[in-house]
Amino acid sequence: MLKVLITLFAIIGLVIPTVVTAKNIEITQPWSKAVPPTSNVAAAFLSIINHGNIDDTLIAVHSPIAQVAELHTLNNNNGLMQMRQVKTINITANQQQQLAPGGFHVMLVNLTEVPTLNSHFPLTLTFKHAGNITVSVAVKPATYTSNGHNEQQNVLHH
């Protein structure tokens, strides 16, 4: 009977996929451009690195500074740039997904607090496998562009 149970558990272990934990997902360079004090929207950008060997998916975002937080992308449709909401963003195993101006990004809508220059605000990213990861987003000047370095900034794992 013991051999049967050991064999059964071994088979179950082969069938159930490995669970990706937050330690496999790394978030770097979370930033946002400063917006006018009367603005109702802001955008956040960051880099997501999947150090695991299983794909993960960014399925939701949340920030206390906005009533609504959505995943968006910017597409060129016959020369016309169009911003569209997307339900998820795939984070391929052992790859990096950039959320940057002109591509995937987080839209913060109906701001309850307008982010000010040189301040920070929390942003929680929810992944299908890794769960919630909260980062501190740095508010940069409107002229700021990411320099592409992978410096980890104020990452908190839940």
C-alpha positions as CSV (number, residue, x, y, z in Angstrom):
1,M,0.0,0.0,0.0
2,L,2.8,2.4,0.8
3,K,4.5,1.8,-2.6
4,V,1.1,2.5,-4.3
5,L,0.8,5.8,-2.4
6,I,4.4,6.9,-3.2
7,T,3.8,6.1,-6.8
8,L,0.5,8.0,-6.9
9,F,2.1,11.1,-5.3
10,A,5.0,10.9,-7.8
11,I,2.6,10.8,-10.7
12,I,0.6,13.7,-9.3
13,G,3.9,15.7,-8.9
14,L,4.6,15.2,-12.6
15,V,1.1,16.3,-13.7
16,I,0.8,19.4,-11.5
17,P,2.8,22.3,-12.9
18,T,5.4,24.0,-10.8
19,V,3.9,27.1,-9.2
20,V,5.8,30.4,-10.0
21,T,6.3,32.5,-6.9
22,A,6.9,36.3,-6.6
23,K,10.6,35.6,-6.3
24,N,10.7,34.6,-10.0
25,I,9.3,37.9,-11.1
26,E,11.4,41.0,-10.8
27,I,10.1,44.5,-11.3
28,T,12.6,47.2,-12.2
29,Q,12.5,50.9,-12.9
30,P,8.9,51.8,-11.9
31,W,8.3,55.4,-13.0
32,S,5.6,57.8,-14.1
33,K,5.8,61.2,-15.7
34,A,4.6,64.2,-13.7
35,V,1.2,65.5,-14.9
36,P,-0.5,68.8,-14.4
37,P,-2.2,69.3,-11.1
38,T,-5.6,69.2,-12.8
39,S,-5.0,66.0,-14.6
40,N,-7.4,63.1,-14.3
41,V,-5.0,60.5,-15.7
42,A,-1.4,59.3,-15.4
43,A,0.6,56.5,-16.8
44,A,3.1,54.2,-15.2
45,F,6.0,52.3,-16.8
46,L,8.3,49.6,-15.6
47,S,10.2,46.5,-16.6
48,I,9.1,42.9,-15.7
49,I,11.7,40.2,-15.7
50,N,10.5,36.6,-15.4
51,H,13.4,34.6,-13.9
52,G,11.3,31.4,-13.8
53,N,11.0,28.7,-16.4
54,I,7.2,29.0,-16.7
55,D,5.3,31.8,-18.4
56,D,3.4,34.1,-16.2
57,T,0.7,36.7,-16.9
58,L,0.1,40.2,-15.6
59,I,-3.7,40.1,-15.0
60,A,-4.5,43.3,-13.0
61,V,-3.0,46.5,-11.5
62,H,-4.2,48.7,-8.7
63,S,-3.1,51.9,-7.1
64,P,-4.7,53.9,-4.3
65,I,-4.1,57.1,-6.2
66,A,-6.7,56.2,-8.9
67,Q,-10.2,54.9,-9.0
68,V,-9.3,52.8,-12.1
69,A,-6.0,51.2,-13.1
70,E,-5.8,49.4,-16.5
71,L,-3.3,47.7,-18.7
72,H,-3.0,49.4,-22.1
73,T,-1.0,49.3,-25.2
74,L,-0.3,51.8,-28.0
75,N,-0.7,50.6,-31.6
76,N,0.0,52.2,-34.9
77,N,-3.2,51.7,-37.0
78,N,-2.4,53.0,-40.5
79,G,-0.3,55.9,-39.2
80,L,-2.8,56.7,-36.4
81,M,-1.6,55.9,-32.9
82,Q,-4.4,54.3,-30.9
83,M,-4.3,53.4,-27.2
84,R,-6.3,50.3,-26.4
85,Q,-7.0,48.5,-23.1
86,V,-5.7,44.9,-22.9
87,K,-6.9,42.3,-20.4
88,T,-3.5,40.7,-19.7
89,I,0.2,41.0,-20.6
90,N,2.1,37.8,-21.0
91,I,5.5,37.5,-19.3
92,T,7.4,34.8,-21.1
93,A,9.7,32.5,-19.1
94,N,13.3,33.7,-18.8
95,Q,12.4,36.9,-20.7
96,Q,11.8,40.6,-20.0
97,Q,8.6,42.5,-20.8
98,Q,9.0,46.3,-21.0
99,L,6.1,48.6,-20.1
100,A,7.2,51.8,-21.7
101,P,5.9,54.9,-23.6
102,G,4.7,53.8,-27.0
103,G,3.9,50.3,-26.0
104,F,2.4,48.4,-23.0
105,H,1.8,50.6,-20.0
106,V,-0.4,51.1,-16.9
107,M,-3.1,53.8,-17.2
108,L,-4.3,55.3,-14.0
109,V,-7.8,56.9,-14.5
110,N,-9.9,59.1,-12.3
111,L,-7.0,60.1,-10.1
112,T,-7.8,60.6,-6.4
113,E,-4.4,62.0,-5.9
114,V,-2.3,63.6,-8.6
115,P,1.3,62.4,-8.4
116,T,3.8,65.3,-8.0
117,L,7.3,65.6,-9.3
118,N,9.9,63.7,-7.2
119,S,7.2,61.9,-5.1
120,H,6.4,58.2,-5.1
121,F,3.1,56.2,-5.2
122,P,2.3,52.5,-4.7
123,L,1.3,50.3,-7.6
124,T,0.3,46.7,-7.1
125,L,0.7,44.3,-10.0
126,T,-1.2,41.0,-9.9
127,F,0.2,38.0,-11.7
128,K,-1.5,34.7,-12.5
129,H,1.2,32.7,-10.8
130,A,3.4,35.1,-8.8
131,G,0.5,36.8,-7.1
132,N,0.7,40.5,-5.9
133,I,3.9,42.5,-6.1
134,T,3.8,46.1,-4.9
135,V,6.3,48.7,-6.1
136,S,7.0,52.3,-5.4
137,V,6.6,54.3,-8.6
138,A,8.9,57.3,-8.9
139,V,7.4,60.4,-10.4
140,K,9.8,62.0,-12.9
141,P,9.8,65.2,-15.0
142,A,7.6,65.2,-18.0
143,T,10.7,65.2,-20.2
144,Y,12.1,62.0,-18.6
145,T,12.8,58.9,-20.6
146,S,14.0,55.6,-19.1
147,N,17.7,55.0,-19.5
148,G,17.2,51.2,-19.9
149,H,19.3,50.3,-16.9
150,N,17.9,47.5,-14.7
151,E,18.2,49.1,-11.3
152,Q,15.7,47.6,-8.8
153,Q,13.8,50.4,-7.0
154,N,11.8,49.9,-3.8
155,V,10.2,46.5,-4.7
156,L,8.0,45.0,-2.0
157,H,6.7,41.4,-2.4
158,H,3.5,40.2,-0.8
